[in-house]
């Protein structure tokens, strides 16, 4: 992960990241009682900002954390942080915890003031080798809790999964539960079988994916059949193509799964169509003139 950019936002104030401090009694620190979002920024323009803010609002609502800002307020803070850090391409991290109380209490208290923390990191550069050859992934049993539809900072299960992938010299761990595909440790998963792209239905087990949703819309617009249905582990293992959707990396082809080639072992035609459409859409947003 790249070194964060120098300025952060904490509870209404832009300040050097090195000076940001929170209470040790903050419930985000003590319990992971917090939610987060990551918004990519290209040429100074947030990408899929409405979709990310909508998901942030949903996570706050599901956690019964008061939303400290309306949509326009969030946009202003994001724009200020982008401008303060200066980098035209960056990733903005937003975290909202329930806040701090005067003790450590498991039950969720009412009336706390949420803690808002934001920082930014440089954008992840596209790796030509990944585009040409794809990446490796592994499958593991899903170690996470039962409300993965909430983008919570309680990510220990994801940490276990991602660490297993790193130890296996893979980019991602693809999570399996009850014989079915869920998602990646930090990504959405799309499966190509024949001429069709499949995605598992949303539910408590899966985080709604902003990049996934865009890729499926772009696929349909390109004439690719899209099917939302339960994907069994057997379907996953016989896939002709696998794709990972990341907010910060776009859509990446998986060409090796558990040490075996996926399809031909090269990025496939479905991914190439979706990737091309995604890049064009992203560039259109980056080049968009201010109103």
C-alpha distance (Angstrom), angle and dihedral (degrees) to the residues before:
residue distance angle dihedral
X1 . . .
X2 3.79 . .
X3 3.79 121.4 .
X4 3.83 109.1 -92.3
X5 3.77 119.2 -105.2
X6 3.81 114.3 -102.0
X7 3.81 103.0 -103.9
X8 3.80 130.1 65.5
X9 3.81 138.1 176.5
X10 3.80 120.1 -125.5
X11 3.80 124.7 174.8
X12 3.78 97.6 -31.3
X13 3.79 99.2 -33.8
X14 3.78 134.2 99.0
X15 3.80 107.8 -144.5
X16 3.80 141.8 149.9
X17 3.80 109.0 -69.7
X18 3.81 90.1 -128.8
X19 3.82 89.0 62.4
X20 3.82 97.4 49.5
X21 3.81 113.0 116.9
X22 3.81 134.7 175.0
X23 3.79 131.9 -172.7
X24 3.83 116.3 -90.8
X25 3.83 84.9 -132.6
X26 3.81 91.7 62.1
X27 3.81 108.1 126.6
X28 3.78 91.0 -134.8
X29 3.79 88.5 61.7
X30 3.81 96.4 40.8
X31 3.81 101.8 39.2
X32 3.80 109.6 8.2
X33 3.81 83.6 -110.1
X34 3.80 92.8 159.3
X35 3.79 143.3 86.7
X36 3.78 131.7 -138.6
X37 3.80 146.1 -169.3
X38 3.79 135.0 -162.8
X39 3.81 117.4 -150.5
X40 3.82 119.6 -169.4
X41 3.80 116.9 -139.1
X42 3.81 123.9 -154.6
X43 3.80 122.0 -172.3
X44 3.79 87.8 -11.3
X45 3.82 93.3 -55.1
X46 3.82 122.0 114.6
X47 3.79 111.7 -122.8
X48 3.83 118.6 -133.2
X49 3.81 87.8 -8.3
X50 3.84 95.9 160.7
X51 3.81 91.1 50.8
X52 3.80 93.0 49.1
X53 3.80 93.0 46.6
X54 3.80 90.2 48.1
X55 3.80 89.6 53.5
X56 3.82 90.6 47.4
X57 3.80 89.4 52.4
X58 3.80 90.7 50.0
X59 3.81 92.9 49.5
X60 3.81 91.2 50.0
X61 3.79 90.8 48.5
X62 3.81 93.2 49.3
X63 3.82 89.8 49.8
X64 3.84 92.8 45.1
X65 3.82 90.0 -124.0
X66 3.82 112.0 146.9
X67 3.80 111.4 -113.3
X68 3.82 103.0 -119.1
X69 3.82 94.5 -157.4
X70 3.76 141.5 31.2
X71 3.79 120.1 -123.8
X72 3.83 93.5 -91.0
X73 3.80 91.2 48.5
X74 3.80 91.7 53.9
X75 3.80 90.4 48.1
X76 3.81 91.8 53.3
X77 3.80 93.3 50.0
X78 3.81 92.2 46.9
X79 3.80 91.1 49.4
X80 3.81 91.6 48.7
X81 3.81 92.3 50.5
X82 3.81 92.0 47.9
X83 3.79 91.0 50.6
X84 3.82 93.7 45.2
X85 3.81 92.2 53.5
X86 3.79 92.7 45.1
X87 3.81 98.6 -151.7
X88 3.80 110.8 128.7
X89 3.82 92.3 -152.7
X90 3.80 115.1 45.8
X91 3.80 144.2 126.4
X92 3.80 117.4 -114.6
X93 3.81 115.7 -148.3
X94 3.81 117.8 -157.0
X95 3.81 123.1 -169.9
X96 3.79 126.7 179.0
X97 3.80 119.5 -175.8
X98 3.80 127.2 -172.6
X99 3.81 87.1 -109.7
X100 3.79 137.1 -118.0
X101 3.79 128.5 -56.0
X102 3.81 130.7 -174.4
X103 3.80 95.7 -99.1
X104 3.81 143.2 21.4
X105 3.79 107.0 -90.5
X106 3.82 124.8 164.6
X107 3.81 95.3 -152.3
X108 3.80 115.3 83.5
X109 3.82 108.5 -107.9
X110 3.79 124.3 -147.6
X111 3.76 125.4 -126.5
X112 3.81 101.7 34.8
X113 3.79 120.4 142.0
X114 3.82 108.8 -120.4
X115 3.79 117.6 -118.8
X116 3.81 111.7 -127.5
X117 3.79 118.3 -160.4
X118 3.80 126.4 173.0
X119 3.78 133.1 174.0
X120 3.80 137.4 159.9
X121 3.78 137.5 -135.6
X122 3.80 129.8 -165.1
X123 3.80 114.6 -88.9
X124 3.80 117.1 -95.5
X125 3.81 109.3 -107.4
X126 3.77 116.9 -127.5
X127 3.80 111.5 -105.4
X128 3.83 111.8 -137.1
X129 3.82 89.9 -153.2
X130 3.81 90.6 58.4
X131 3.80 91.5 50.5
X132 3.79 92.0 47.8
X133 3.80 100.3 41.3
X134 3.81 108.7 14.4
X135 3.80 126.8 -136.6
X136 3.79 140.8 -82.1
X137 3.80 123.8 -108.3
X138 3.79 136.3 177.9
X139 3.79 133.2 -150.8
X140 3.79 122.1 -127.7
X141 3.79 137.4 167.0
X142 3.80 109.8 -86.7
X143 3.85 106.5 -103.4
X144 3.81 97.0 -175.4
X145 3.81 135.5 108.5
X146 3.81 124.7 -94.8
X147 3.82 100.0 -99.3
X148 3.77 101.9 64.7
X149 3.82 89.8 144.7
X150 3.83 86.8 78.1
X151 3.81 113.9 79.4
X152 3.78 92.5 -135.8
X153 3.79 126.9 167.8
X154 3.84 88.1 -129.6
X155 3.80 90.6 102.6
X156 3.80 104.9 148.6
X157 3.81 92.5 121.3
X158 3.80 90.4 51.1
X159 3.80 89.2 47.7
X160 3.81 90.8 54.0
X161 3.81 90.4 49.1
X162 3.80 96.1 46.6
X163 3.81 91.2 46.9
X164 3.81 89.7 53.0
X165 3.81 88.6 53.1
X166 3.80 93.0 49.6
X167 3.81 90.8 49.6
X168 3.80 88.7 52.1
X169 3.82 90.9 51.0
X170 3.81 90.3 -113.3
X171 3.79 132.0 129.8
X172 3.78 96.9 -135.0
X173 3.80 145.9 17.5
X174 3.81 113.7 -137.2
X175 3.78 110.1 -148.9
X176 3.82 124.1 -133.5
X177 3.83 126.0 -170.1
X178 3.79 128.4 173.1
X179 3.79 89.6 -5.3
X180 3.83 92.7 -57.3
X181 3.80 136.0 109.2
X182 3.80 114.6 -109.1
X183 3.83 110.4 170.6
X184 3.80 141.0 -79.6
X185 3.79 125.2 -69.0
X186 3.82 88.4 -102.8
X187 3.80 103.2 1.4
X188 3.78 146.7 56.7
X189 3.81 118.4 -109.4
X190 3.81 126.9 -137.6
X191 3.81 121.3 -170.9
X192 3.79 124.7 -151.1
X193 3.79 117.7 -153.9
X194 3.78 115.1 171.5
X195 3.81 107.9 -44.6
X196 3.84 94.9 -23.5
X197 3.79 132.1 91.5
X198 3.81 114.1 -147.0
X199 3.80 129.2 -161.8
X200 3.81 128.7 179.9
X201 3.82 117.0 -111.9
X202 3.78 118.4 -101.7
X203 3.79 119.7 -103.8
X204 3.80 139.6 130.3
X205 3.83 89.8 -58.2
X206 3.82 96.4 59.5
X207 3.81 134.6 53.7
X208 3.81 112.8 -130.2
X209 3.80 104.3 -110.7
X210 3.81 122.4 -140.5
X211 3.82 92.7 -164.4
X212 3.81 91.9 43.2
X213 3.81 92.1 52.2
X214 3.79 91.9 49.4
X215 3.82 92.2 47.6
X216 3.80 91.6 51.8
X217 3.82 91.1 50.0
X218 3.80 90.8 48.8
X219 3.81 90.9 47.0
X220 3.79 92.3 52.8
X221 3.82 90.8 47.1
X222 3.81 88.8 52.5
X223 3.80 90.9 55.2
X224 3.81 96.6 -102.6
X225 3.79 115.6 141.5
X226 3.81 111.3 -117.3
X227 3.79 122.5 -158.6
X228 3.82 126.0 -174.1
X229 3.79 108.5 -159.3
X230 3.78 143.3 121.2
X231 3.80 109.6 -68.3
X232 3.78 114.4 -150.7
X233 3.77 122.8 -148.0
X234 3.82 87.4 -112.1
X235 3.83 90.3 57.1
X236 3.78 90.4 48.3
X237 3.80 92.8 51.5
X238 3.81 93.7 50.2
X239 3.80 95.0 45.0
X240 3.79 118.8 136.8
X241 3.81 89.3 -149.8
X242 3.79 138.0 12.3
X243 3.80 125.8 -164.3
X244 3.79 132.9 -171.7
X245 3.79 121.7 -150.7
X246 3.82 117.1 -152.5
X247 3.80 127.0 176.3
X248 3.81 89.5 -139.4
X249 3.82 100.2 36.8
X250 3.78 106.3 32.8
X251 3.81 118.2 -140.1
X252 3.82 118.7 -20.5
X253 3.82 129.5 -173.6
X254 3.81 120.3 -123.7
X255 3.79 109.1 -146.6
X256 3.81 99.6 169.6
X257 3.80 126.3 43.5
X258 3.80 121.9 -176.3
X259 3.79 89.5 -15.0
X260 3.82 94.8 -53.0
X261 3.81 127.9 104.1
X262 3.79 119.0 -101.6
X263 3.80 107.7 -132.6
X264 3.79 107.7 -43.4
X265 3.80 91.6 -8.7
X266 3.82 90.3 -111.5
X267 3.82 132.2 92.0
X268 3.80 106.1 -78.3
X269 3.82 136.0 -134.8
X270 3.82 96.4 -101.3
X271 3.79 91.7 54.0
X272 3.81 91.4 45.7
X273 3.81 91.4 55.4
X274 3.79 93.6 46.2
X275 3.80 93.4 43.6
X276 3.80 92.0 50.6
X277 3.81 92.0 49.4
X278 3.81 91.3 45.5
X279 3.80 92.9 51.9
X280 3.81 91.2 48.2
X281 3.81 91.7 49.6
X282 3.81 92.4 47.1
X283 3.80 91.5 49.8
X284 3.80 90.8 49.8
X285 3.82 89.5 55.7
X286 3.81 92.0 46.2
X287 3.83 92.0 50.3
X288 3.81 94.9 44.3
X289 3.80 113.2 126.9
X290 3.78 118.7 -125.2
X291 3.80 113.8 -103.2
